[in-house]
């Protein structure tokens, strides 16, 4: 937590309007302070990525499943916290074993399904 300190005065950590009397060499000064404490920004993210992909938060790059917390500097100059729950999804490999009659043929067709997080491949087997 950042603190506001006035010279020779009290320490303030909460929002409010404060006045302090400062004396130096027989002269008095009044310092009026209007303090606004900006709350910390917390972002909770839960992401799934494909094996071999990565997620970057600030300067950190994550490639394995886990729970991560990073403190960044927000545009207002205050701390911003990113809590990341990352799940890495393993690649799915399908091995097909087919038998066909002599003189017939097999057609394999691929269709790609795109999603912001993953790409799926659907294989269609067609007997002719």
C-alpha positions, 0 to 999 in steps of 0.5 A: 500500500502506498502512503501519503506523508506530509513533512513533519505531519501524520501519515494518511492511508485512506481517502479524505480531506486533511488539514495540518498545522506546521511550525518552523522557526516561529512561523505557522503554516497550514497544509490542506490535503484532499487525498483520494486513494484509488483501489487496486485493479484486480483481473481474474482470468481463466484461460484454456490454450492448446499444447504448444501455445503460450499466454503472456501477462506483462513480461511473463510467458506461461506455457504450462497449466497452473495458477499465476499472479502478476502485479503490473503498473496500471495506466493510473500509476497504481498496481494492477493484479492479474490472477490467471488460471491457465489450463493447457489442453493436450493435443488429440491424436487419432490413429485410424485403421480401416479395411476396405474391399478390393475395388472400393475407395476411402475418402478422408475429408478434413474440416477445420473448426476455429475458436479463439482458444483452440482449433479442432479437426474433424475427419470424415470417412466416406466409403465409396 
